C-alpha cells in the first residue's frame, strides 16, 4: 500500500454546496402566553397568517400576546352517540329494546346449557 492514503468524505454527512449568496426567508418571532404565565415563542414566515391560539409543548393552549381573543361561538356542540340515539328513540323505547334483547340472550344461553 502506498504512503498516501485516499481520503474521502462521509456519505450524507456534509453538503458540497456553500451558503454564500443564500439569504434566508424573512421571519418573525411571535409570543404566546398560557393562562398560568408560561411563555411560548414560535417563529413564522413574515408572510404567514398568525393563528390566535397555539398549543404549547406541555399541551396547554396559549393565546397570542397583544392579539384578539378568538371567538368560538360558531362551533357546534359535540354530539355523542347517546345524544344521537336520544334523537331517534325515547327512554321507554330504549328500555323496551334492551329488555327484548336481554330476553333473547337469556333464551340462547338457556338453550346452550341444556344441549
C-alpha positions as CSV (number, residue, x, y, z in Angstrom):
1,X,0.0,0.0,0.0
2,X,1.3,3.4,-0.8
3,X,2.2,6.1,1.8
4,X,-0.5,8.3,0.6
5,X,-4.0,7.3,1.8
6,X,-7.0,8.1,-0.2
7,X,-9.2,10.5,1.8
8,X,-12.8,11.0,1.2
9,X,-15.9,12.4,2.8
10,X,-18.5,10.6,4.8
11,X,-21.6,10.0,2.7
12,X,-24.5,12.2,3.6
13,X,-22.7,14.0,6.4
14,X,-21.7,17.2,4.6
15,X,-23.0,19.1,1.7
16,X,-20.7,20.2,-1.1
17,X,-22.7,23.4,-1.5
18,X,-21.7,26.6,0.2
19,X,-24.1,29.0,1.8
20,X,-22.5,32.1,0.1
21,X,-25.1,34.2,-1.6
22,X,-28.0,32.5,0.1
23,X,-30.4,34.7,2.1
24,X,-32.9,33.1,4.5
25,X,-36.6,33.9,4.1
26,X,-37.8,36.8,6.2
27,X,-39.2,35.6,9.5
28,X,-41.0,36.9,12.6
29,X,-40.9,35.7,16.1
30,X,-44.3,35.6,17.8
31,X,-45.0,35.3,21.5
32,X,-47.9,33.3,23.0
33,X,-48.8,33.1,26.7
34,X,-50.7,30.4,28.6
35,X,-53.1,31.3,31.4
36,X,-50.5,30.2,34.0
37,X,-48.0,32.6,32.6
38,X,-45.9,30.1,30.5
39,X,-44.4,31.9,27.5
40,X,-44.2,30.2,24.1
41,X,-42.2,31.7,21.2
42,X,-42.9,30.5,17.7
43,X,-41.1,31.6,14.5
44,X,-43.2,32.1,11.4
45,X,-42.6,33.3,7.9
46,X,-43.3,37.1,7.6
47,X,-45.9,36.2,5.0
48,X,-47.7,33.6,7.2
49,X,-51.1,34.2,8.8
50,X,-50.6,34.1,12.6
51,X,-53.1,31.9,14.5
52,X,-54.6,33.4,17.6
53,X,-54.1,30.2,19.6
54,X,-51.1,27.9,19.8
55,X,-50.7,24.6,21.7
56,X,-47.5,24.5,23.7
57,X,-45.2,21.5,24.1
58,X,-46.8,20.9,27.5
59,X,-50.2,20.6,25.9
60,X,-51.7,23.9,27.2
61,X,-53.4,26.4,25.0
62,X,-51.5,29.7,24.7
63,X,-53.1,32.9,23.4
64,X,-51.3,35.4,21.2
65,X,-49.8,38.3,23.2
66,X,-51.4,41.6,22.1
67,X,-53.8,39.7,19.9
68,X,-57.6,39.4,19.9
69,X,-59.1,36.6,21.9
70,X,-60.7,34.1,19.5
71,X,-64.5,33.8,19.4
72,X,-65.8,30.2,19.4
73,X,-69.5,31.0,19.0
74,X,-69.7,29.4,15.5
75,X,-68.7,26.0,16.7
76,X,-71.3,23.3,17.0
77,X,-71.7,21.4,20.3
78,X,-70.2,17.9,20.1
79,X,-72.9,15.3,19.7
80,X,-72.2,12.0,21.3
81,X,-73.6,8.6,20.3
82,X,-76.0,8.8,23.2
83,X,-77.3,12.2,22.0
84,X,-78.0,10.9,18.5
85,X,-79.7,7.8,19.9
86,X,-82.0,10.0,22.1
87,X,-82.9,12.0,18.9
88,X,-84.3,8.7,17.4
89,X,-85.7,6.9,20.4
90,X,-87.3,7.8,23.7
91,X,-86.2,6.4,27.0
92,X,-89.2,4.0,27.4
93,X,-88.5,2.7,23.8
94,X,-84.8,2.1,24.7
95,X,-85.7,0.3,27.9
96,X,-88.1,-2.0,25.9
97,X,-85.5,-2.8,23.3
98,X,-83.0,-3.6,26.0
99,X,-85.4,-5.9,27.7
100,X,-86.2,-7.7,24.4
101,X,-82.5,-8.2,23.7
102,X,-81.8,-9.4,27.2
103,X,-84.7,-11.9,26.9
104,X,-83.3,-13.2,23.5
105,X,-79.8,-13.5,25.0
106,X,-81.1,-15.4,28.1
107,X,-83.0,-17.8,25.9
108,X,-79.9,-18.5,23.8
109,X,-77.9,-19.2,26.9
110,X,-80.6,-21.4,28.3
111,X,-80.7,-23.5,25.1
112,X,-76.9,-23.9,25.0
113,X,-76.8,-25.2,28.6
114,X,-79.4,-27.9,28.1
115,X,-77.9,-29.1,24.8
